[in-house]
Structure formats: C-alpha cells, structure tokens
Amino acid sequence: MALGLSTGACRKTTAPATKTTTFDQTAYKREIEKWQSDRIATLAKPDGWLSLIGLFWLNEGENRFGSAAANPIRLPANRSPLVAGTLWLENGRVRMTAHPAVEITAGSIPVKSLALKDDTEDGGPTVFKFGTILMNIIKRSDRVGVRVKDTDSRTRREFKGLEYYPINPRWRIEARFEPYQPAKIIPITNVLSMTDDETSPGALVFDVGGTTYRVDPILEKGETDLFVIIADGTTGKETYGAGRYLYVSPADETGKVVIDFNKSYSPPCAFTNYATCPLPPQQNRLPFRIEAGEKKYAGAVH
C-alpha cells in the first residue's frame, strides 16, 4: 500500500458523545474479547508479524541469500548455511534456486527451482522455507523485495502481549457510506516514504460530539471489507505513533455501516522495523481522542 485532502469537519474537539443502537451488551463484550484474543493469536503465530526479521530489496539479476557476509540477503548465522540459495530478479519477476546441499520447501514440497509470486498477485505470495526461515516476495511501488521471517524470532519469543482500552459501545458508531462516482484514487504513503495510488470506493460519514466527519477507506484487492487507516488525539501518546487500522464491513442496502473503533489495532511496524505500513492520509487524521481499541505495544520498536 501507500496524502490527500483535508477532512471536511474538524472544528469541534469536545468530548465524544456518540449514538448507538440497542443491542445485547453482554454479547457485544464477548464479541470484542474474542476479537482481541484472535488478534493476539494471529500476531503471535509462527508466520505472524512477530516473526519478521528482515526486508531486503532485490537487485536485477542474482541475489544470493544465506549467512555469508557477502550475500546481498544476509541471514542469521545460527539459522542459515553460508549460501542457502539465490533469488533471480528479471524484469520484475523472481525465481528462486536452492543450493544443492540445502532442502528448501514450498507448501511442504521440496523444491530446487521455483517461480515466485509476489504479494500483489492473485494467489500470492509464494512462501518458501528452510529450517525456521520463511521467505516471500513483496512489491512496493516499482521495487521488489524479499521478506524474511523466523518462526523462532526473539520478538516472537519475548512477546509482551497487548493492552486495550476498556470495551466501550459508545465507540461502535453507526455511519453512512457515500459512494464516489467514480471511485476515488488516493495516494497512500508508507513508512518507507513510498507512495502508491489506492482505490477508495466512497466516504464513511459519521458524527462525534455533534460534528460530522468523513474518512476515506481503501478497498484492497480481493477484499470486500473496507480498510481504514486513522490517526486521532491518542496517536503517539497512548496509541502507536503511525496511527491505527481497522476494517469495516460493507454497507447494507440503505448505505448504513458500523465503524467499531473497539476493533482498531496497531500496524505491523509497531512490532518490527521490517514492515511497510501505510500511513493515514490527511483526511483520516481525526482531531479528537478515540479511547478505544489497541494501545501502544509495550515493546514497540520505535
């Protein structure tokens, strides 16, 4: 992924007082607690974000990977032989060849040579593995890189857990979806200062404290839920400095959507220096405090 317009209504910064529909509060609490539990499990799984230990941008042609100091892709000495294999970048496509003495698998099948899909392609990315190392190709703007994970990474072993604001139904906000005709293209910049054009199918419009706000979600390839990148008055204080993320289900037939800030969470770059997290566009920088969802990680890398 990958700054745009200013939000239309940012005059008031009074304490939020939002309206919610009647619903079973006990069931809602269970729903959010399950979401939090699933979030932690996903983050901490063997190939989750806590296992990410490296990101290397490929050069055209040969890119050897292994623990040797001369390798363009240098892996930990206790995790890899001197040369485990080579990534060949040719006109935006990547092929992996394994060193004859190293067993590399993809989908549990041993491979010696394999064309690799990147994370922007249908069915991608292709993940290959040896020992505790997992690798896959990513594409950002015009650059092609390889992401390296270690299922036994120190970050995963020393994970401190997550902290959340108290569950508050006031932050489960009924909003309306106002479609753009045609869909709006918005530039999204990531933490590496790379910018890509993303598609926003419409605005999410909602009221907080008597003021109306609009944010632009992104529709990711192959997804139906809307991806929202936000910053607010807690950003950089109680919550992560580069903002937070959340997903919103598609609008119903009347155009109604629910934005549940209790399900907002820190981006991967809160846990690793090797993620390429998209940053909130200007119109998604909200001037009030959203005291809901995930707080800053105690072991944040920056």
C-alpha positions in Angstrom: 0.0 0.0 0.0 0.7 3.7 0.2 -1.7 12.0 1.3 -4.6 13.6 0.3 -7.3 16.0 1.1 -8.2 17.7 4.4 -11.1 16.3 6.4 -14.3 18.4 5.9 -15.4 18.9 9.5 -12.7 19.3 12.1 -13.9 22.4 14.1 -15.0 20.8 17.3 -12.8 18.8 19.6 -15.2 18.3 22.5 -15.6 15.0 24.3 -17.2 12.5 22.0 -20.8 11.6 22.6 -21.9 9.1 20.0 -25.2 7.4 19.5 -25.5 3.6 19.2 -28.4 1.3 18.6 -29.8 -1.0 21.2 -28.0 -4.3 21.4 -27.0 -7.1 23.8 -24.1 -5.6 25.7 -23.0 -8.9 27.2 -22.9 -10.5 23.8 -21.0 -7.4 22.4 -18.4 -7.7 25.2 -17.9 -11.4 24.3 -17.5 -10.4 20.6 -14.8 -7.9 21.3 -13.0 -10.1 23.7 -12.9 -12.9 21.1 -11.7 -10.4 18.5 -8.9 -9.4 20.9 -8.0 -13.0 21.5 -7.9 -13.8 17.8 -5.8 -10.7 17.1 -3.2 -11.8 19.6 -3.2 -15.4 18.2 -2.8 -14.1 14.6 0.0 -11.8 15.6 1.9 -14.4 17.5 1.5 -17.4 15.2 4.7 -18.9 13.7 4.5 -16.8 10.5 2.8 -13.8 12.1 4.3 -10.3 12.2 6.3 -11.0 15.3 8.4 -13.5 13.3 9.5 -10.8 10.7 13.3 -10.4 10.9 14.3 -8.8 7.6 13.3 -7.0 4.4 15.8 -6.8 1.5 15.3 -5.0 -1.8 16.4 -7.0 -4.8 18.8 -6.0 -7.5 18.2 -7.0 -11.1 19.8 -10.4 -11.6 21.5 -12.5 -8.9 20.7 -12.1 -5.2 22.2 -14.8 -3.0 20.8 -15.5 0.4 22.4 -17.1 3.4 24.6 -16.2 6.4 27.8 -15.3 4.4 28.7 -11.6 4.8 29.0 -11.1 1.1 25.4 -12.1 0.4 23.0 -9.3 -0.6 20.4 -11.1 1.6 22.3 -11.9 4.8 20.5 -14.2 7.2 21.4 -15.1 10.8 24.4 -17.4 11.1 22.5 -19.7 13.5 19.6 -20.0 11.1 21.2 -20.5 7.7 24.2 -22.0 5.9 26.6 -19.6 4.2 24.7 -19.8 1.0 21.2 -21.3 1.0 20.1 -20.2 -2.5 19.6 -17.4 -4.9 16.8 -15.1 -6.0 16.9 -14.1 -9.6 15.1 -10.9 -10.5 14.4 -10.5 -14.1 12.1 -7.8 -15.4 10.0 -7.7 -12.2 9.7 -11.5 -11.9 11.6 -13.6 -9.3 12.8 -17.1 -9.5 14.4 -19.0 -6.6 17.1 -21.6 -6.9 18.2 -23.6 -3.9 21.8 -24.5 -3.1 22.3 -28.2 -3.9 23.0 -29.0 -0.3 20.0 -27.2 1.2 16.5 -28.5 1.4 14.0 -25.8 0.6 10.3 -26.5 0.6 7.2 -24.6 -0.7 3.9 -25.9 0.6 5.8 -28.8 2.3 7.1 -29.9 -1.1 10.9 -29.9 -1.7 11.9 -27.6 -4.5 15.2 -26.8 -6.2 13.9 -24.1 -8.5 10.6 -22.1 -8.3 9.0 -19.1 -9.9 7.7 -16.9 -7.1 4.5 -14.9 -7.0 4.7 -11.6 -5.1 2.1 -10.3 -2.5 0.3 -8.2 -5.1 -0.6 -11.2 -7.4 -3.6 -13.5 -7.2 -2.7 -16.5 -5.1 0.4 -14.8 -3.9 2.8 -14.5 -2.3 4.6 -17.8 -2.7 6.3 -18.7 0.6 9.3 -21.0 0.8 11.0 -22.3 3.8 14.2 -23.9 5.2 14.8 -24.6 8.9 13.0 -21.9 10.8 13.3 -19.4 8.0 10.3 -18.3 5.8 10.7 -16.1 2.8 8.4 -14.4 0.3 8.5 -11.7 -2.3 6.8 -8.3 -1.9 6.3 -5.5 -4.4 6.1 -1.8 -3.3 5.8 0.9 -6.0 8.5 -0.1 -8.5 10.7 -2.0 -6.1 10.8 -5.8 -5.5 11.9 -7.1 -2.2 12.0 -10.3 -0.1 10.5 -10.5 3.4 12.3 -12.8 5.8 10.6 -14.4 8.9 11.9 -16.7 11.6 9.5 -18.9 13.4 11.9 -18.8 16.4 12.5 -15.0 16.3 13.4 -13.2 19.5 10.4 -10.8 19.0 8.1 -13.7 19.0 9.7 -15.5 21.9 9.6 -12.3 24.0 6.1 -11.1 23.0 4.7 -9.0 25.9 1.0 -9.3 25.0 -1.3 -6.4 24.1 -3.2 -3.8 26.1 -6.6 -2.4 25.2 -8.8 0.4 26.3 -11.9 -0.8 28.2 -14.6 -2.0 25.8 -16.9 0.9 25.2 -20.1 0.6 23.0 -20.0 4.3 22.5 -17.2 3.8 20.0 -19.3 1.4 18.0 -20.6 4.1 15.7 -23.3 3.9 13.1 -22.2 5.7 9.9 -23.3 6.0 6.3 -21.4 5.1 3.2 -21.4 7.7 0.5 -20.0 6.2 -2.7 -17.7 8.0 -5.0 -18.8 8.0 -8.7 -16.3 7.0 -10.0 -14.2 5.5 -7.2 -11.6 8.0 -5.9 -7.9 7.3 -6.3 -6.0 8.5 -3.3 -2.2 8.5 -2.8 -1.1 6.5 0.3 2.5 6.8 1.6 4.1 4.2 3.7 6.7 4.3 6.5 9.5 4.0 3.9 8.2 7.1 2.1 7.0 5.1 -0.9 3.7 6.3 -2.3 1.1 4.2 -4.2 -2.3 5.1 -5.6 -5.1 3.2 -3.8 -8.8 3.0 -4.6 -11.4 4.5 -2.2 -14.9 3.4 -3.2 -16.6 6.0 -1.0 -16.5 8.0 2.2 -17.5 6.8 5.6 -19.5 9.7 7.2 -20.3 9.8 11.0 -20.9 12.1 13.9 -18.9 12.5 17.0 -19.7 15.2 19.6 -22.2 16.9 17.3 -19.7 17.3 14.5 -19.7 15.3 11.2 -16.5 13.7 10.0 -15.6 11.9 6.8 -12.8 9.4 6.3 -11.7 7.6 3.2 -11.4 3.8 3.4 -9.4 1.7 0.9 -10.7 -1.4 -0.9 -7.9 -3.8 -1.1 -7.6 -6.3 -3.9 -9.7 -9.4 -3.4 -11.4 -8.0 -0.3 -15.0 -6.9 0.4 -14.4 -5.2 3.8 -13.2 -1.7 3.8 -9.7 -0.9 5.2 -9.4 2.3 7.2 -6.1 3.9 8.3 -6.6 6.5 11.0 -4.8 8.8 13.4 -6.5 10.6 16.3 -5.8 12.5 19.5 -4.3 9.5 21.2 -1.8 8.8 18.4 1.8 9.0 19.5 0.7 9.1 23.1 -1.4 6.1 24.3 -1.6 4.5 20.9 1.0 3.9 18.2 2.6 6.9 16.6 2.0 6.0 13.0 -1.8 5.5 13.5 -4.0 2.5 13.7 -6.0 0.3 11.4 -9.5 -1.2 11.4 -11.8 -3.0 8.9 -15.4 -2.0 8.2 -18.0 -4.4 6.8 -19.7 -3.3 3.5 -22.7 -1.1 3.7 -26.2 -2.6 3.8 -28.9 -1.8 1.2 -29.6 1.5 3.0 -26.0 2.6 3.0 -25.5 2.1 6.7 -22.2 0.8 8.0 -20.8 0.3 11.5 -17.4 1.7 12.4 -16.2 -0.1 15.5 -13.2 1.6 17.0 -13.0 -1.0 19.7 -11.5 -3.1 16.9 -8.8 -0.7 15.9 -5.3 -2.0 16.1 -1.6 -1.2 15.8 0.0 -1.7 12.4 2.8 -4.3 12.0 5.5 -1.6 12.2 4.7 -1.3 15.9 6.3 -4.7 16.3 9.1 -4.8 13.7 11.3 -2.5 11.7 10.8 -4.5 8.6 7.2 -3.8 7.7 6.0 -1.4 5.0 3.0 0.1 6.9 0.8 2.6 5.1 0.2 5.8 6.9 -3.1 7.7 7.4 -3.9 10.2 4.7 -4.6 13.7 5.9 -8.4 13.3 5.6 -8.3 10.4 8.1 -6.4 12.3 10.8 -9.2 12.9 13.3 -8.9 15.8 15.8 -10.5 14.0 18.8 -9.4 11.2 21.1 -10.5 7.7 20.3 -10.2 5.9 23.6 -11.0 2.5 22.2 -9.2 -0.4 20.7 -5.5 -1.3 20.9 -3.0 0.7 22.9 0.7 1.2 22.1 2.7 -2.1 22.4 4.9 -2.1 25.5 7.8 -3.5 23.5 7.3 -1.2 20.4 10.4 -0.9 18.3 10.1 2.8 17.8 
